[in-house]
């Protein structure tokens, strides 16, 4: 079994973190439908193996820069769920004091430097972050997450070229969920694999099953080790699928067939890990984790809902 390539304790931790993301995003969807989220909410349900697989390969001091679909990357990096929820709800207790909202959840103290809502804009920023790390002689790595749509943005090519020239210690993670908003990637992308493109910049590219957390983790470990020893950036194209629409208010039915969605749901990354843990005789651990995660998410959301909005007196704070 492929799951046996990591020890049971690590696989249980991966399962727990993936389940936290799933239950948290389900809770945010519910709050959105109740009108309690004062913005759009781009949910991560179905893609959990990518965030967890990559972030498990990082260590303390490493950095993440994410996108508008970044709740999961924060949780995968250990940002408290109550603070993530509070930020999404615009509360003062949030990671950015309620000023960032769903698309800008970040927590530098946990390594999540920034969430860029503009598609592709974080790619050259990651190259610069990596260059700064090299200039300072630090032993750190940057993981940069973006979607397949960003691969058709000019910043993708500019950023990867600079990262290669500077040998920036960056792991670029393209979460290819097959759709850029409502447009199927195959309709607007000239190559079969986005990973092929990085050969033009002398960067290794690899395609991995983004619904297999162990496969993602294994490739991330290689890319992180390469970056840390001075080998420069790597691009991982993780092929996965978002179960919901582009954002919580998008049903996704106008551009995706129901059969396609159901086919991908059958490949659920969390279900795959759960079945393997059961096969390993860890049913008691699985059931304990499931109960604990449900309780933690419920408590996190409740705390966020009961926290205050920013005071009007602070309106001009952080304005430059």
C-alpha positions in Angstrom: 0.0 0.0 0.0 1.3 3.5 -0.9 0.2 4.8 2.5 2.7 2.6 4.3 5.5 4.8 2.9 5.0 7.1 5.8 4.7 6.0 9.4 1.3 5.8 11.0 1.8 8.8 13.3 2.5 11.1 10.4 -0.4 9.7 8.4 -2.8 10.3 11.3 -1.5 13.9 11.6 -2.1 14.4 7.9 -5.6 13.0 8.3 -6.4 15.3 11.2 -5.2 18.4 9.4 -7.1 17.5 6.2 -10.2 16.9 8.2 -9.8 20.2 10.0 -9.7 22.0 6.7 -12.8 20.1 5.3 -14.9 20.7 8.4 -13.8 24.3 8.7 -14.6 25.1 5.1 -18.0 23.4 5.4 -18.7 25.6 8.4 -17.6 28.8 6.5 -20.0 27.8 3.6 -22.8 27.5 6.1 -22.0 31.0 7.5 -21.9 32.4 4.0 -25.3 31.0 3.1 -26.6 32.6 6.3 -25.3 36.0 5.2 -22.7 36.2 8.0 -19.6 36.4 5.7 -19.2 40.0 4.6 -17.4 39.1 1.4 -17.1 36.2 -1.1 -15.6 33.0 0.2 -13.4 30.8 -2.1 -13.6 27.4 -0.5 -11.0 24.5 -0.7 -13.2 21.5 -0.3 -11.8 18.6 -2.4 -8.2 19.9 -2.5 -7.1 19.2 1.1 -4.3 16.9 0.2 -2.3 19.6 -1.5 -2.1 22.1 1.3 -1.4 19.4 3.9 1.1 17.4 1.8 3.2 20.5 1.0 3.0 22.1 4.5 4.0 18.8 6.2 7.2 19.0 4.2 8.1 22.4 5.6 9.7 23.2 9.0 9.5 26.0 11.5 10.8 29.2 10.0 9.8 28.3 6.4 7.3 30.6 4.7 4.1 30.4 2.7 2.5 32.9 0.3 -1.0 32.0 -0.9 -3.9 33.2 -2.9 -7.6 34.1 -2.6 -8.3 30.4 -1.8 -6.0 30.4 1.2 -8.0 29.4 4.3 -6.5 25.9 4.0 -2.9 26.9 3.8 -3.3 28.9 7.0 -4.8 26.0 8.8 -2.1 23.6 7.4 0.5 25.9 8.8 -1.0 25.9 12.3 -2.8 29.2 12.3 -5.6 28.8 15.0 -8.9 28.2 13.3 -10.8 30.6 15.6 -8.5 33.4 14.4 -9.0 32.4 10.7 -12.7 32.3 11.2 -12.7 35.7 12.9 -10.8 37.2 10.0 -13.2 35.8 7.5 -16.1 37.2 9.5 -14.4 40.7 9.7 -13.9 40.5 13.5 -11.1 42.3 15.4 -9.9 39.0 16.8 -9.0 37.9 13.3 -5.4 37.3 12.0 -5.4 40.7 10.3 -7.7 42.5 12.8 -10.7 41.8 10.5 -9.3 44.1 7.8 -8.3 41.4 5.4 -11.3 39.2 5.2 -11.6 35.8 3.4 -9.2 36.5 0.6 -6.3 38.0 2.6 -6.1 35.7 5.7 -2.5 35.6 6.7 -0.4 35.2 9.8 3.3 36.0 9.5 4.0 34.6 13.0 2.9 31.2 11.7 4.9 31.6 8.4 1.9 32.6 6.2 3.4 35.9 5.0 0.6 37.1 2.7 -2.5 36.0 0.8 -2.7 37.7 -2.6 -6.2 37.8 -4.1 -4.9 39.0 -7.5 -4.4 35.9 -9.6 -0.7 35.2 -10.2 0.6 38.2 -8.3 2.2 36.1 -5.5 4.5 34.3 -8.0 7.1 37.1 -8.5 6.7 38.1 -4.8 7.8 34.6 -3.8 10.8 34.9 -6.1 11.7 38.1 -4.2 11.2 36.5 -0.9 13.5 33.7 -1.9 16.1 36.1 -3.1 15.9 38.0 0.3 16.5 34.7 2.1 19.6 34.0 0.0 20.9 37.5 0.5 20.6 37.1 4.2 22.1 33.6 4.2 19.1 32.1 5.9 18.1 28.5 5.9 14.5 28.9 4.9 12.2 27.9 2.0 9.2 29.5 0.5 6.1 27.6 -0.6 4.0 29.5 -3.1 0.5 28.3 -3.9 -1.5 29.3 -7.0 -4.1 27.9 -9.3 -4.0 26.7 -12.9 -5.4 30.0 -14.1 -2.3 31.9 -12.8 -0.2 29.8 -15.2 -1.6 31.9 -18.1 -0.8 35.2 -16.4 2.4 37.2 -17.3 3.5 37.2 -13.7 3.9 33.4 -13.8 6.6 33.7 -16.5 8.3 36.7 -15.1 8.3 35.3 -11.6 9.6 31.9 -12.6 12.4 33.4 -14.7 13.6 35.6 -11.9 13.3 32.8 -9.4 15.5 30.6 -11.6 18.1 33.4 -12.3 18.3 34.1 -8.6 18.1 30.5 -7.5 15.4 31.5 -5.1 14.6 28.7 -2.6 10.9 28.5 -3.6 8.6 25.5 -4.1 6.0 26.7 -6.6 2.8 24.7 -6.1 0.2 24.9 -8.9 -3.1 23.6 -7.7 -4.6 22.5 -11.0 -8.3 22.0 -10.2 -9.1 21.9 -14.0 -11.0 25.2 -14.0 -9.9 28.9 -13.9 -13.1 30.3 -12.4 -15.6 28.9 -15.0 -13.2 28.1 -17.9 -11.8 24.6 -18.3 -8.0 24.8 -18.2 -7.6 22.6 -21.3 -9.5 25.2 -23.4 -7.1 28.0 -22.7 -3.7 26.3 -22.0 -1.5 25.3 -24.9 0.3 22.4 -23.2 -1.0 19.2 -21.7 0.9 19.8 -18.5 1.6 23.2 -16.9 4.8 21.6 -15.4 6.2 21.4 -19.0 6.4 25.2 -19.2 9.1 25.6 -16.5 11.7 23.8 -18.7 12.0 27.2 -20.5 13.3 28.6 -17.2 15.6 25.7 -16.4 13.4 24.7 -13.5 12.3 21.1 -12.8 8.6 20.5 -13.0 6.7 17.5 -11.7 3.1 16.4 -12.0 1.6 14.7 -9.0 -1.8 13.3 -8.0 -3.1 16.2 -5.9 -5.7 13.9 -4.2 -2.9 11.6 -2.8 -1.5 13.4 0.3 1.4 11.0 0.5 2.4 11.5 -3.1 2.2 15.3 -2.6 4.3 15.1 0.6 6.9 12.9 -1.0 7.4 15.3 -4.0 7.3 18.3 -1.7 10.1 16.8 0.5 12.3 16.5 -2.6 11.5 20.1 -3.8 12.1 21.5 -0.3 15.4 19.7 0.1 16.6 20.9 -3.3 15.6 24.5 -2.5 17.3 24.4 0.9 20.6 23.1 -0.4 20.8 25.9 -3.0 19.4 24.1 -6.0 16.8 26.8 -6.7 13.0 26.5 -7.4 10.8 23.6 -8.4 7.3 23.6 -9.7 4.8 21.0 -8.5 1.7 20.7 -10.6 -0.8 19.0 -8.2 -3.9 17.8 -10.2 -7.0 17.9 -8.0 -10.6 19.2 -8.1 -12.7 21.7 -6.2 -16.0 20.1 -5.3 -17.9 23.5 -5.2 -18.1 26.4 -7.5 -15.4 29.1 -7.9 -16.7 30.7 -4.7 -19.5 29.9 -2.2 -22.1 31.8 -4.2 -21.3 30.0 -7.5 -23.2 26.7 -7.9 -20.8 25.6 -10.6 -23.6 23.8 -12.5 -23.4 26.1 -15.6 -20.0 24.9 -16.7 -19.5 21.5 -15.1 -21.4 18.3 -15.6 -22.8 16.6 -12.5 -21.2 13.3 -13.6 -17.7 15.0 -13.6 -18.2 16.4 -10.1 -19.4 13.0 -8.7 -16.5 11.2 -10.4 -14.0 13.5 -8.6 -15.9 13.2 -5.3 -15.4 9.5 -5.5 -11.6 10.2 -5.4 -12.0 12.1 -2.1 -8.5 12.7 -0.7 -9.7 12.4 2.9 -11.7 9.2 2.2 -8.5 7.6 0.7 -6.5 8.3 3.9 -9.3 7.2 6.2 -9.6 3.8 4.4 -5.9 3.3 4.6 -5.8 4.1 8.3 -8.7 1.6 8.9 -6.7 -1.0 7.0 -3.8 -0.3 9.3 -6.0 -1.1 12.3 -6.2 2.5 13.6 -10.0 2.8 13.7 -10.0 4.0 17.3 -7.6 6.8 16.5 -9.6 7.8 13.4 -12.8 8.0 15.4 -11.1 10.0 18.2 -9.7 12.5 15.6 -13.1 12.9 13.9 -14.8 13.7 17.2 -12.1 16.1 18.3 -12.0 17.9 15.0 -15.7 18.4 14.9 -15.6 19.9 18.4 -12.6 22.1 17.6 -14.2 23.6 14.5 -17.5 24.2 16.3 -15.8 25.9 19.1 -13.6 28.0 16.8 -16.6 29.3 14.8 -18.5 30.0 18.0 -15.6 32.0 19.4 -15.3 34.0 16.1 -19.0 34.7 16.0 -18.9 36.0 19.6 -15.9 38.2 19.0 -16.4 42.0 18.4 -16.0 43.9 15.2 -13.2 46.4 15.0 -13.9 49.6 16.9 -14.8 52.7 14.8 -12.0 54.5 16.5 -9.4 52.3 14.8 -10.7 53.1 11.3 -7.5 54.9 10.3 -5.1 52.5 11.9 -2.7 50.8 9.4 -3.4 53.4 6.8 -0.3 54.8 5.1 
